[in-house]
């Protein structure tokens, strides 16, 4: 097949650029424009609101906790899927992708039905033990973990498959135990896949709305995350605060991607 007409190439490029501008660049620029319409005044006013500060802190705590949990189990499940053969392996792989196809609101509702303290399956027993899941931080972390579950795994699995296990088998034949093999052979080979998975998970966790809104209770200054606060402020005609908080979330996500891009070593040509 030929290289194609230059006109067709330019038309396709313009279509892709136009699509990205309409879907990503324009809405983001609109938020930035309104955030800084009065200079830094909007950011300062937003950060002087105790509810905003608390929501940002809570969002960061939930996101970081969920990402750390997802990192441990994500790498573990990646090794399980690539390095081992077992009954139900294909079903497990399908289940991992379930969060990509299920609405986050449905996820939140499912967690409420299972862990609610009044009528959930495990909620009453957990509350008897002094642990509240729904309308508290544990439920918010669980909802976020479900949403970001596939991101680390789908970054690490292809890299593990490409690396193969020849070096791992050689290390074990020389007397290395499982932990030494993972730390010295496997981890260096997958480290950038892990980093990208973590960054994507963090960006996704910071922006989660539907699942967390259902399980959080959304009490200002207690269980309200930043994304829900943006909606509340916008609906209450406090739009300047809503724009400012939305910009902070976007900035944090973009900053993560930029830092990783700068730190990653350039591939040799």
C-alpha positions, 0 to 999 in steps of 0.5 A: 500500500502506498504512502497516500496523498499529502492532501489526505494526510493533512486532512486527517491531521486537521481532523485529529487536531480539531477533534482534540481541540473541541474535546480537550483544549477548548473546555480546558482553556475555558476553565483557565480563562475564567479561573484567572479572569481576575488574576490570582484573586479567584485562587486566593479566595478559593483557598481561603474557604475552609470547605475547599481546603478540606475537600482538596486534602481529602481528595489527595488522601483518598487518591494517594491511598487508592493508588498505593493499594492499586499499585501493590495489587496491580503489579501482583495481578500482572505477574499472576496473569503473565507468569502463571497458568491457572483455571479461571485466568481468562475470567480474571482478565475479563473482570479486571476490565470491568471498571472500564465498562461499568458506570461509576455510579453503579459501582457506588450503588453496589458498594452501598448495597453491600457495606451500608450500615443499616441494610448492607450485607457486611455493613451492620457487622462492620459497624458493630466492630466500630468500622464505618465504610459507607459515608466515610473514607474507607468507602471512598477509597474502595470506590476509587480503587475499583475505578482505577483498578485496570490502569496499572495492570494494563500498563505492566502486562504487555511489558512483562510479556515482552520481557519474557522470563528467561532472566528470571529463570536464570536468576532462580537457577543461580540461587536467587529467591522470589523477592531477589528475582523480583527486585533485581530482574523484574522490577527494573524491566517494568519500572516505567510501565509501573510509573505510567500506571501510577500516574494515570491512576493518580490522575483518574483518582483525582478526577473521580466523581460518580462512584465517590459521590454515591458513597461519600455522603458529601457533607461539607468539611467532612466527606466532600471531595473536590469534584463534588464540591465543584458541582455544588459551588457551580450550582450555588452560583459560586462559579469563580470558586468552582472554576478555581477548584476545577483548575487545581485538579486539572493542573495536578493531573497535567503536572503528573504527566509532565513530570513523568515525561521529563524524568523518563530517559530518552530512548536511544535511536 
